[in-house]
Amino acid sequence: MRRKIPSLQALACFEAAARHESYTRAAQELALTQGAVSRQITALEEFLGVALFRRTRHGMALSERGADYAAQVAPHLQALEQDTLEVMSTQGRGGSIRLAAVPTFATRWLIPRLPALKALHPEITVHIETRTRAFMFADTSFDAALYAGTVEQVSNWAGTQSVRLLAEDMVPVCSPALMGKKSALTAQKIAQLPLLQQSTRPTAWRQWFDAAGVAAPLAMSGPCYELFSMTAAAAAQGLGLALVPRLLVEPELLRGELVVACALPLKSERAYYLVTPERADERPALTTFLSWLLQSVNQPA
């Protein structure tokens, strides 16, 4: 069955004209005549059965339907151009991976290690967007996801397969100033200090105090932050203690901006996984990426 897709030339002319709201400037950008741009847009309007532009006293302006269509078309044309440039640059030898990732893990753990991937496999390009919850791969262009969750959450992600990468063992950290001259704080002392909360781990402090056998009525009170990077930054500024995965604050610990307040870790039920859709056509670039990830798990950045 023939697809209901207009010509690429017509879409390119429309996108440029919509962006400039000018046939003349679109023609200059595309190295075409104004008449050629006008004819392409007229053909597109006839194909759609919708007026995309309206005439004004000052020239042309997008119609309401035209503005909606332009917002939908532009990202698809950009993605098509990007895919084409990648194929041209690698001459078909490599490939790109579109990765969904929890933000702090991507920023703190993955990205510092990407230069090593580039050195070993310069033909592979990794694109990263943030996602914190499960989604349907069929509804997106993602090839894989770096996801933080429990075994149950990962196993309930329909239509996917996963590989466990790292455990999420959490430690209490704070600024050196909050520690004072002490080398460590007891759980009882920590219970009396301001506790920074993580919105995605609302019961983490309570679990930590339960494991330590310490009563902490205020375990779930205190300023709340959405990302681990925010919580770590707040702790470094002396706003309180943060309970965070150690692997995500190694740079601050090395620089002395944060210190481990107590050596008692919280063995979290959560871990970091690479999740991929179940499908028969395994992509070589994704296979290489997974292999590299597994080798990188126990190596410093």
LOPAMI-80388 format. One record per residue: residue in one letter; x, y, z of N, C-alpha, C in turn. Coordinates in Angstrom, 1 decimal. Layout:
N
nuba:n_x:n_y:n_z:ca_x:ca_y:ca_z:c_x:c_y:c_z
a:X:Y:Z:X:Y:Z:X:Y:Z
...
END
This chain:
301
nuba:n_x:n_y:n_z:ca_x:ca_y:ca_z:c_x:c_y:c_z
m:0.8:-1.2:0.0:0.0:0.0:0.0:0.9:1.2:0.0
r:0.6:2.2:-0.8:1.3:3.4:-0.9:1.2:4.3:0.3
r:2.3:4.7:0.8:2.3:5.5:2.1:1.8:7.0:1.8
k:1.1:7.5:2.7:0.6:8.9:2.6:1.7:9.9:3.1
i:2.8:9.9:2.3:3.9:10.8:2.6:4.2:11.8:1.5
p:4.2:13.1:1.7:4.5:14.0:0.6:5.9:14.0:0.2
s:6.3:14.7:-0.9:7.7:14.7:-1.3:8.6:15.4:-0.3
l:9.8:14.9:-0.3:10.8:15.4:0.7:11.1:16.9:0.3
q:11.1:17.2:-1.0:11.4:18.5:-1.5:10.3:19.5:-1.0
a:9.1:19.0:-1.1:8.0:19.9:-0.7:8.0:20.2:0.8
l:8.4:19.1:1.6:8.5:19.3:3.0:9.7:20.2:3.4
a:10.8:20.1:2.7:11.9:21.0:3.0:11.6:22.4:2.7
c:10.9:22.7:1.6:10.5:24.0:1.2:9.5:24.6:2.3
f:8.5:23.7:2.7:7.6:24.2:3.7:8.3:24.5:5.0
e:9.2:23.6:5.5:9.9:23.8:6.8:10.7:25.1:6.8
a:11.4:25.4:5.7:12.1:26.6:5.6:11.2:27.8:5.5
a:10.2:27.8:4.7:9.3:28.9:4.6:8.5:29.1:6.0
a:8.2:28.1:6.7:7.5:28.2:8.0:8.5:28.8:9.0
r:9.8:28.4:9.0:10.7:29.0:9.9:11.0:30.5:9.7
h:11.0:30.9:8.4:11.3:32.3:8.1:10.0:33.1:7.9
e:8.9:32.4:7.7:7.6:33.0:7.3:7.9:33.9:6.1
s:8.6:33.3:5.2:8.9:34.1:4.0:9.3:33.1:2.9
y:8.6:33.1:1.7:9.0:32.3:0.6:10.4:32.8:0.0
t:10.6:34.1:0.1:11.9:34.6:-0.5:13.1:34.1:0.3
r:13.0:34.2:1.6:14.1:33.8:2.4:14.3:32.3:2.4
a:13.2:31.5:2.3:13.3:30.1:2.1:14.0:29.7:0.8
a:13.6:30.5:-0.3:14.3:30.2:-1.6:15.8:30.5:-1.5
q:16.2:31.6:-0.8:17.6:31.9:-0.7:18.3:30.8:0.1
e:17.7:30.3:1.1:18.4:29.2:2.0:18.5:27.9:1.2
l:17.5:27.6:0.4:17.5:26.3:-0.4:18.1:26.4:-1.8
a:18.6:27.6:-2.1:19.2:27.9:-3.5:18.2:27.5:-4.6
l:16.9:28.0:-4.4:15.8:27.8:-5.3:15.3:29.2:-5.7
t:14.4:29.2:-6.7:13.7:30.4:-7.0:12.5:30.5:-6.1
q:12.0:31.8:-5.9:10.8:31.9:-5.1:9.6:31.2:-5.7
g:9.5:31.2:-7.0:8.4:30.5:-7.7:8.5:29.0:-7.4
a:9.7:28.4:-7.4:9.8:27.0:-7.1:9.3:26.6:-5.7
v:9.7:27.5:-4.8:9.2:27.2:-3.4:7.7:27.3:-3.3
s:7.2:28.4:-4.0:5.7:28.5:-4.0:5.0:27.3:-4.6
r:5.5:26.8:-5.7:4.9:25.7:-6.3:5.0:24.4:-5.4
q:6.1:24.2:-4.8:6.2:23.1:-3.9:5.2:23.1:-2.7
i:5.0:24.3:-2.2:4.1:24.5:-1.0:2.7:24.4:-1.5
t:2.4:24.9:-2.7:1.0:24.7:-3.2:0.7:23.3:-3.4
a:1.7:22.5:-4.0:1.5:21.1:-4.2:1.3:20.4:-2.8
l:2.0:20.8:-1.8:1.9:20.2:-0.5:0.5:20.5:0.1
e:0.0:21.7:-0.1:-1.3:22.1:0.4:-2.4:21.3:-0.3
e:-2.2:21.1:-1.6:-3.2:20.3:-2.3:-3.2:18.8:-1.9
f:-2.0:18.3:-1.6:-1.8:16.9:-1.1:-2.5:16.8:0.2
l:-2.4:17.8:1.1:-2.9:17.7:2.5:-4.4:18.1:2.5
g:-4.8:18.9:1.6:-6.1:19.5:1.6:-6.3:20.5:2.7
v:-5.2:21.2:3.0:-5.2:22.2:4.1:-4.4:23.4:3.7
a:-4.8:24.6:4.0:-4.1:25.8:3.7:-3.0:25.9:4.8
l:-1.7:26.0:4.4:-0.7:26.1:5.4:-0.2:27.5:5.7
f:-0.5:28.4:4.8:-0.2:29.8:4.9:-1.4:30.7:4.6
r:-1.4:31.9:5.1:-2.4:32.9:4.8:-1.7:34.2:4.4
r:-2.3:34.9:3.6:-1.7:36.2:3.2:-2.1:37.3:4.2
t:-1.1:38.1:4.5:-1.3:39.3:5.4:-0.9:40.5:4.7
r:-1.1:41.7:5.3:-0.7:42.9:4.7:0.9:43.0:4.5
h:1.6:42.2:5.3:3.0:42.2:5.3:3.7:41.1:4.6
g:2.8:40.2:4.0:3.4:39.0:3.3:2.6:37.8:3.6
m:3.4:36.7:4.1:2.8:35.4:4.4:2.9:35.1:5.9
a:1.9:34.4:6.4:2.0:33.9:7.8:1.4:32.5:7.9
l:1.9:31.7:8.8:1.4:30.4:8.9:-0.1:30.4:9.4
s:-0.8:29.5:8.9:-2.2:29.3:9.4:-2.0:28.5:10.7
e:-3.1:28.4:11.4:-3.1:27.6:12.7:-2.7:26.1:12.4
r:-3.3:25.5:11.4:-2.9:24.2:11.0:-1.5:24.1:10.5
g:-1.1:25.1:9.7:0.3:25.2:9.2:1.3:25.2:10.3
a:1.0:26.0:11.4:1.9:26.1:12.5:2.1:24.7:13.2
d:0.9:24.0:13.4:1.0:22.7:14.0:1.8:21.7:13.2
y:1.6:21.8:11.9:2.2:20.8:11.0:3.7:21.1:10.9
a:4.1:22.4:10.9:5.5:22.8:10.9:6.2:22.2:12.2
a:5.6:22.3:13.3:6.2:21.8:14.6:6.4:20.3:14.6
q:5.5:19.6:13.8:5.6:18.2:13.7:6.7:17.8:12.7
v:6.8:18.5:11.6:7.6:18.2:10.5:9.1:18.5:10.8
a:9.4:19.6:11.4:10.8:20.0:11.6:11.7:19.0:12.3
p:11.3:18.4:13.5:12.1:17.5:14.1:12.4:16.2:13.3
h:11.4:15.8:12.5:11.6:14.6:11.6:12.6:14.9:10.5
l:12.6:16.1:9.9:13.5:16.4:8.9:14.9:16.5:9.5
q:15.0:17.1:10.7:16.3:17.2:11.4:16.9:15.8:11.7
a:16.0:14.9:12.2:16.5:13.6:12.5:16.9:12.8:11.2
l:16.2:13.0:10.1:16.6:12.4:8.8:17.9:12.9:8.3
e:18.1:14.2:8.5:19.4:14.8:8.1:20.5:14.3:8.9
q:20.3:14.2:10.2:21.3:13.7:11.2:21.7:12.2:10.8
d:20.7:11.4:10.6:20.9:10.0:10.2:21.7:9.9:8.9
t:21.4:10.7:8.0:22.1:10.7:6.7:23.5:11.1:6.9
l:23.8:12.2:7.6:25.2:12.6:7.9:26.0:11.6:8.6
e:25.4:10.8:9.5:26.1:9.8:10.2:26.5:8.6:9.3
v:25.6:8.2:8.4:25.9:7.2:7.5:27.0:7.7:6.5
m:27.0:8.9:6.1:28.0:9.4:5.2:29.3:9.5:5.9
s:29.3:9.9:7.2:30.6:10.1:7.9:31.3:8.8:8.2
t:30.5:7.7:8.5:31.1:6.4:8.8:31.2:5.5:7.6
q:30.6:6.0:6.4:30.6:5.1:5.2:30.0:3.7:5.5
g:29.0:3.7:6.4:28.3:2.5:6.7:29.1:1.5:7.6
r:30.3:1.9:8.2:31.0:1.0:9.0:30.5:1.0:10.4
g:29.9:2.0:10.9:29.5:2.1:12.3:28.1:2.1:12.5
g:27.7:3.0:13.4:26.3:3.2:13.7:26.1:4.1:14.9
s:24.8:4.5:15.0:24.5:5.4:16.1:23.6:4.6:17.1
i:23.6:5.0:18.3:22.8:4.4:19.4:22.0:5.5:20.0
r:20.7:5.4:20.1:19.9:6.4:20.8:19.5:5.8:22.1
l:20.0:6.5:23.1:20.0:5.9:24.5:19.1:6.8:25.4
a:18.2:6.2:26.1:17.4:6.9:27.1:18.2:6.6:28.4
a:18.3:7.6:29.3:19.1:7.3:30.5:18.6:8.2:31.7
v:18.7:7.6:32.9:18.5:8.4:34.1:19.6:9.5:34.1
p:19.2:10.7:34.4:20.1:11.8:34.1:21.4:11.8:34.9
t:21.4:11.6:36.2:22.6:11.7:37.0:23.6:10.6:36.7
f:23.1:9.4:36.5:23.9:8.3:36.1:24.6:8.5:34.8
a:23.8:9.1:33.8:24.4:9.4:32.5:25.5:10.5:32.7
t:25.2:11.5:33.5:26.2:12.6:33.6:27.4:12.2:34.4
r:27.2:11.5:35.5:28.3:11.3:36.4:29.1:10.0:36.1
w:28.4:9.0:35.6:29.1:7.7:35.3:29.4:7.4:33.9
l:28.4:7.6:33.0:28.5:7.2:31.6:29.4:8.2:30.8
i:29.0:9.4:30.8:29.7:10.4:30.0:31.2:10.5:30.2
p:31.6:10.5:31.5:33.1:10.5:31.7:33.8:9.3:31.1
r:33.1:8.2:30.8:33.7:7.0:30.2:33.6:7.0:28.7
l:32.8:7.9:28.1:32.6:7.8:26.7:33.8:8.1:25.8
p:34.8:8.9:26.3:36.0:9.0:25.5:36.7:7.7:25.3
a:36.7:6.8:26.3:37.3:5.5:26.2:36.6:4.7:25.1
l:35.2:4.8:25.0:34.5:4.1:24.0:34.9:4.7:22.6
k:35.0:6.0:22.5:35.3:6.7:21.3:36.7:6.3:20.8
a:37.6:6.1:21.7:39.0:5.7:21.3:39.0:4.3:20.8
l:38.2:3.4:21.4:38.1:2.0:20.9:37.2:1.8:19.7
h:36.1:2.6:19.6:35.2:2.4:18.5:34.7:3.8:18.0
p:35.6:4.4:17.3:35.3:5.8:16.8:34.1:5.8:15.8
e:33.7:4.6:15.3:32.6:4.6:14.4:31.2:4.6:15.0
i:31.2:4.5:16.4:29.9:4.4:17.1:29.6:5.8:17.7
t:28.4:6.3:17.5:28.0:7.6:18.1:26.8:7.3:19.0
v:26.9:7.8:20.2:25.9:7.6:21.3:25.1:8.9:21.5
h:23.8:8.9:21.2:23.0:10.0:21.5:22.2:9.7:22.8
i:22.1:10.7:23.7:21.5:10.5:25.0:20.4:11.5:25.3
e:19.3:11.0:25.7:18.2:11.8:26.3:17.8:11.2:27.6
t:17.2:12.1:28.4:16.9:11.6:29.8:15.5:11.0:29.8
r:15.4:9.9:30.5:14.1:9.2:30.9:14.3:8.6:32.2
t:13.3:8.8:33.1:13.4:8.2:34.4:12.4:7.0:34.6
r:11.5:6.9:33.7:10.5:5.8:33.9:10.5:4.9:32.7
a:9.9:3.7:32.8:9.7:2.8:31.7:8.8:3.4:30.7
f:9.1:3.0:29.4:8.3:3.5:28.3:8.2:2.4:27.2
m:7.4:2.6:26.2:7.2:1.6:25.1:8.2:2.0:24.1
f:9.2:1.1:23.8:10.2:1.3:22.8:9.6:1.6:21.4
a:8.5:0.9:21.2:7.8:1.0:19.9:7.3:2.4:19.6
d:7.1:3.2:20.7:6.6:4.6:20.5:7.7:5.6:20.4
t:9.0:5.2:20.5:10.1:6.1:20.5:11.1:5.6:19.5
s:12.2:6.4:19.3:13.3:6.0:18.4:14.5:5.5:19.2
f:14.3:5.2:20.5:15.4:4.7:21.4:15.8:3.3:21.0
d:17.1:3.0:21.1:17.6:1.6:20.9:17.8:0.9:22.2
a:18.0:1.7:23.3:18.2:1.1:24.6:18.0:2.1:25.7
a:18.0:1.7:26.9:17.8:2.6:28.1:18.7:2.2:29.2
l:19.3:3.2:29.8:20.0:2.9:31.1:19.0:3.3:32.2
y:18.6:2.3:33.0:17.5:2.4:33.9:17.9:2.0:35.3
a:17.4:2.8:36.2:17.6:2.4:37.7:16.3:1.9:38.2
g:16.3:0.7:38.8:15.1:0.1:39.3:15.4:-1.2:40.0
t:14.3:-1.8:40.5:14.4:-3.1:41.2:14.3:-4.2:40.1
v:14.6:-5.4:40.6:14.5:-6.6:39.7:13.0:-6.7:39.2
e:12.1:-6.5:40.1:10.7:-6.6:39.8:10.3:-5.6:38.7
q:10.7:-4.3:38.9:10.4:-3.3:38.0:10.9:-3.6:36.6
v:12.2:-4.0:36.5:12.8:-4.3:35.2:12.1:-5.5:34.6
s:11.8:-6.6:35.4:11.1:-7.7:34.8:9.7:-7.5:34.3
n:9.1:-6.4:34.9:7.7:-6.1:34.5:7.7:-5.1:33.3
w:8.8:-4.7:32.8:8.9:-3.8:31.7:8.6:-4.6:30.4
a:7.4:-4.5:29.9:6.9:-5.4:28.8:7.7:-5.2:27.6
g:8.0:-6.3:26.9:8.6:-6.3:25.6:10.1:-6.0:25.6
t:10.8:-6.2:26.8:12.2:-5.8:26.9:13.0:-7.0:27.5
q:14.3:-6.8:27.3:15.3:-7.7:28.0:16.3:-6.8:28.7
s:16.9:-7.2:29.7:17.8:-6.3:30.4:19.1:-7.1:30.9
v:20.1:-6.3:31.1:21.4:-6.7:31.7:21.7:-5.9:32.9
r:22.0:-6.5:34.0:22.3:-5.8:35.2:23.8:-5.3:35.1
l:24.0:-4.0:35.4:25.3:-3.4:35.3:25.9:-3.1:36.7
l:25.3:-2.4:37.5:25.8:-2.0:38.8:24.8:-1.9:39.9
a:25.2:-2.3:41.1:24.3:-2.1:42.3:24.3:-0.7:42.7
e:23.2:-0.3:43.4:23.1:1.1:43.8:23.2:1.1:45.4
d:24.5:0.9:45.8:24.8:1.0:47.2:24.9:2.4:47.6
m:24.2:2.9:48.7:24.1:4.3:49.0:24.9:4.5:50.3
v:25.5:5.7:50.4:26.2:6.1:51.6:25.8:7.5:52.0
p:25.9:7.8:53.3:25.6:9.2:53.7:26.8:10.1:53.5
v:26.6:11.2:52.9:27.8:12.1:52.6:27.4:13.5:53.1
c:28.4:14.4:53.3:28.1:15.7:53.7:29.4:16.6:53.4
s:29.3:17.9:53.7:30.4:18.7:53.5:31.4:18.5:54.6
p:32.7:18.7:54.4:33.7:18.6:55.5:33.4:19.5:56.7
a:32.8:20.7:56.4:32.5:21.6:57.5:31.4:21.1:58.4
l:30.5:20.3:57.9:29.5:19.7:58.7:30.0:18.6:59.6
m:31.1:17.9:59.1:31.7:16.9:59.9:32.6:17.5:61.1
g:33.1:18.7:60.8:34.0:19.3:61.8:35.3:18.5:61.9
k:35.8:18.3:63.1:37.0:17.6:63.3:36.9:16.1:63.4
k:35.6:15.6:63.3:35.4:14.2:63.5:35.7:13.4:62.2
s:36.2:12.2:62.3:36.4:11.4:61.1:35.2:10.7:60.7
a:34.2:10.5:61.6:33.0:9.9:61.2:31.9:10.3:62.2
l:30.7:10.2:61.8:29.5:10.5:62.6:28.8:9.2:62.9
t:28.2:9.1:64.1:27.4:7.9:64.4:26.0:8.1:63.8
a:25.3:7.0:63.7:23.9:7.1:63.1:23.0:7.9:64.1
q:23.3:7.8:65.4:22.5:8.6:66.3:22.7:10.1:66.1
k:24.0:10.5:65.8:24.3:11.9:65.6:23.7:12.4:64.3
i:23.7:11.5:63.2:23.2:11.9:61.9:21.7:12.1:62.0
a:21.0:11.3:62.9:19.5:11.5:63.1:19.2:12.8:63.6
q:20.1:13.6:64.2:19.9:14.9:64.8:20.2:16.0:63.8
l:20.8:15.7:62.6:21.2:16.7:61.7:20.2:16.8:60.5
p:20.3:17.9:59.8:19.4:18.1:58.6:19.6:17.0:57.6
l:18.5:16.4:57.1:18.6:15.3:56.2:18.0:15.7:54.8
l:18.8:15.6:53.8:18.4:16.0:52.4:17.6:14.8:51.8
q:16.5:15.1:51.3:15.6:14.0:50.7:15.7:13.9:49.2
q:15.6:12.7:48.7:15.6:12.4:47.3:14.2:12.0:46.9
s:13.5:12.8:46.0:12.1:12.5:45.6:11.9:11.1:45.0
t:12.9:10.6:44.3:12.8:9.3:43.7:13.1:8.2:44.7
r:13.6:8.5:45.9:13.9:7.5:46.9:13.4:8.0:48.3
p:12.1:8.2:48.4:11.5:8.9:49.5:11.7:8.1:50.9
t:11.9:6.8:50.8:12.1:6.1:52.1:13.5:5.7:52.4
a:14.5:6.2:51.6:15.9:5.8:51.7:16.5:6.0:53.1
w:16.3:7.2:53.6:16.8:7.5:55.0:16.2:6.6:56.0
r:14.9:6.4:56.0:14.3:5.5:57.0:14.8:4.1:56.9
q:15.1:3.6:55.7:15.7:2.3:55.5:17.1:2.3:56.1
w:17.8:3.4:55.9:19.2:3.4:56.4:19.2:3.4:57.9
f:18.3:4.2:58.6:18.3:4.2:60.0:17.8:2.9:60.6
d:16.8:2.2:59.9:16.3:0.9:60.3:17.5:-0.1:60.3
a:18.3:-0.1:59.2:19.4:-1.0:59.1:20.5:-0.7:60.2
a:20.6:0.5:60.6:21.5:0.9:61.7:20.9:0.6:63.1
g:19.6:0.3:63.2:19.0:0.1:64.4:18.8:1.3:65.3
v:18.6:2.5:64.6:18.5:3.7:65.3:17.1:4.4:65.0
a:16.5:4.9:66.1:15.2:5.6:65.9:15.5:6.9:65.3
a:14.7:7.3:64.3:14.9:8.6:63.6:13.6:9.1:63.2
p:12.9:9.8:64.1:11.5:10.3:63.8:11.5:11.2:62.6
l:12.6:11.9:62.4:12.6:12.9:61.3:13.3:12.4:60.0
a:13.3:11.1:59.9:14.1:10.4:58.8:13.5:10.9:57.4
m:12.2:11.2:57.3:11.6:11.5:56.0:11.3:13.0:55.9
s:12.0:13.8:56.8:11.8:15.3:56.7:13.0:16.0:56.2
g:12.9:17.1:55.7:14.0:17.9:55.1:13.8:18.3:53.7
p:14.7:19.2:53.2:14.5:19.6:51.8:14.6:18.5:50.8
c:13.7:18.5:49.8:13.6:17.4:48.8:14.1:17.9:47.5
y:14.9:17.0:46.8:15.4:17.3:45.5:15.1:16.2:44.5
e:15.0:16.5:43.2:14.6:15.5:42.3:15.7:14.6:41.8
l:16.9:15.2:41.6:18.0:14.5:41.1:19.1:14.3:42.1
f:19.9:13.2:42.0:21.0:12.9:42.9:22.0:14.1:42.7
s:22.2:14.6:41.5:23.2:15.7:41.3:22.8:16.9:42.2
m:21.5:17.2:42.3:21.0:18.3:43.1:21.3:18.0:44.6
t:21.0:16.8:45.0:21.1:16.4:46.4:22.6:16.5:46.8
a:23.5:16.0:45.9:24.9:16.1:46.2:25.4:17.5:46.3
a:24.9:18.4:45.4:25.3:19.8:45.4:24.9:20.5:46.6
a:23.6:20.1:47.1:23.1:20.7:48.3:24.0:20.3:49.5
a:24.4:19.0:49.5:25.2:18.5:50.6:26.6:19.2:50.6
a:27.1:19.4:49.4:28.4:20.0:49.3:28.4:21.5:49.8
q:27.2:22.1:49.7:27.0:23.5:50.2:26.7:23.6:51.7
g:26.7:22.4:52.4:26.5:22.4:53.8:25.0:22.4:54.2
l:24.1:22.1:53.3:22.7:22.2:53.7:22.2:21.0:54.5
g:23.0:19.9:54.5:22.6:18.8:55.3:23.3:17.5:54.8
l:22.9:16.4:55.2:23.5:15.1:54.8:22.7:14.5:53.6
a:23.3:13.9:52.7:22.7:13.3:51.5:23.0:11.8:51.6
l:22.0:11.0:51.2:22.1:9.6:51.1:22.1:9.3:49.6
v:23.3:9.0:49.0:23.4:8.9:47.6:24.3:7.7:47.2
p:24.1:7.1:46.0:25.0:6.1:45.5:26.4:6.6:45.4
r:27.3:5.9:46.1:28.7:6.4:46.1:29.3:6.6:44.7
l:28.9:5.7:43.7:29.5:5.8:42.4:29.1:7.1:41.7
l:28.1:7.8:42.2:27.6:9.0:41.5:28.3:10.3:42.2
v:29.0:10.1:43.3:29.6:11.3:43.9:31.2:11.1:44.0
e:31.7:10.1:43.3:33.2:9.9:43.4:34.0:11.2:43.1
p:33.6:12.0:42.1:34.4:13.2:41.8:34.4:14.2:43.0
e:33.3:14.4:43.7:33.2:15.2:44.9:34.0:14.7:46.0
l:34.0:13.4:46.2:34.8:12.7:47.3:36.3:12.9:47.0
l:36.7:12.7:45.7:38.1:12.9:45.4:38.6:14.3:45.6
r:37.7:15.3:45.2:38.1:16.7:45.4:37.9:17.2:46.8
g:37.4:16.4:47.7:37.2:16.8:49.1:36.0:17.7:49.3
e:35.1:17.9:48.3:33.9:18.7:48.5:32.9:18.0:49.4
l:32.9:16.6:49.3:32.1:15.8:50.1:32.9:14.8:50.9
v:32.5:14.3:52.0:33.1:13.2:52.7:32.0:12.2:53.1
v:32.4:11.0:53.3:31.5:10.0:53.8:31.3:10.2:55.3
a:30.1:10.4:55.7:29.8:10.7:57.1:29.9:9.5:58.0
c:29.5:8.4:57.4:29.4:7.1:58.2:29.6:6.0:57.2
a:30.4:5.0:57.6:30.8:3.9:56.6:29.7:2.9:56.4
l:28.6:3.1:57.1:27.5:2.1:57.0:26.7:2.3:55.7
p:26.8:1.4:54.7:26.1:1.6:53.4:24.7:1.1:53.5
l:23.8:1.6:52.6:22.5:1.0:52.5:22.5:0.2:51.2
k:22.4:-1.1:51.4:22.3:-2.1:50.3:21.0:-1.9:49.6
s:20.9:-1.1:48.6:19.6:-0.9:47.9:19.1:-2.1:47.2
e:17.8:-2.2:47.0:17.2:-3.2:46.2:17.3:-2.8:44.7
r:17.7:-1.6:44.5:17.8:-1.1:43.1:19.2:-1.3:42.5
a:19.2:-1.3:41.2:20.5:-1.4:40.5:20.3:-0.7:39.1
y:21.4:-0.6:38.4:21.4:0.1:37.1:21.5:-1.0:36.0
y:20.6:-0.9:35.0:20.4:-1.9:34.0:20.5:-1.3:32.6
l:21.0:-2.0:31.7:20.8:-1.7:30.3:19.6:-2.5:29.8
v:18.6:-1.7:29.3:17.3:-2.4:28.9:17.2:-2.2:27.4
t:16.9:-3.2:26.7:16.7:-3.2:25.2:15.4:-3.9:24.8
p:14.8:-3.5:23.7:13.6:-4.2:23.3:13.9:-5.6:22.8
e:13.0:-6.5:23.0:13.2:-7.8:22.5:12.9:-7.8:21.0
r:13.9:-8.1:20.2:13.7:-8.2:18.7:14.8:-9.1:18.1
a:14.5:-9.6:17.0:15.4:-10.6:16.4:16.6:-9.9:15.8
d:16.5:-8.7:15.2:17.6:-8.1:14.5:18.5:-7.4:15.5
e:19.5:-8.1:16.0:20.5:-7.5:17.0:21.4:-6.6:16.2
r:21.5:-5.3:16.6:22.3:-4.3:15.9:23.8:-4.5:16.4
p:24.8:-4.5:15.5:26.2:-4.7:15.9:26.6:-3.6:16.8
a:26.2:-2.3:16.5:26.7:-1.2:17.3:26.2:-1.3:18.8
l:25.0:-1.8:18.9:24.4:-2.0:20.3:25.1:-3.1:21.0
t:25.4:-4.2:20.3:26.1:-5.3:20.9:27.5:-4.9:21.4
t:28.2:-4.1:20.5:29.5:-3.6:20.9:29.4:-2.7:22.1
f:28.4:-1.8:22.2:28.2:-0.9:23.3:27.9:-1.7:24.6
l:27.1:-2.7:24.5:26.8:-3.5:25.7:28.1:-4.2:26.2
s:28.9:-4.7:25.3:30.1:-5.4:25.7:31.1:-4.4:26.3
w:31.2:-3.2:25.8:32.0:-2.2:26.4:31.5:-1.8:27.7
l:30.2:-1.6:27.9:29.6:-1.3:29.2:30.0:-2.3:30.3
l:29.9:-3.6:29.9:30.2:-4.6:30.9:31.6:-4.6:31.3
q:32.5:-4.3:30.4:33.9:-4.2:30.7:34.3:-3.0:31.5
s:33.4:-1.9:31.4:33.7:-0.6:32.1:33.2:-0.6:33.5
v:32.3:-1.6:33.8:31.6:-1.5:35.1:32.6:-1.5:36.3
n:33.7:-2.2:36.2:34.7:-2.3:37.3:35.9:-1.5:37.1
q:35.9:-0.6:36.1:37.0:0.2:35.7:36.7:1.6:36.1
p:37.7:2.4:36.6:37.5:3.8:36.9:37.4:4.6:35.7
a:36.7:5.8:35.8:36.6:6.6:34.6:37.9:7.2:34.1
END
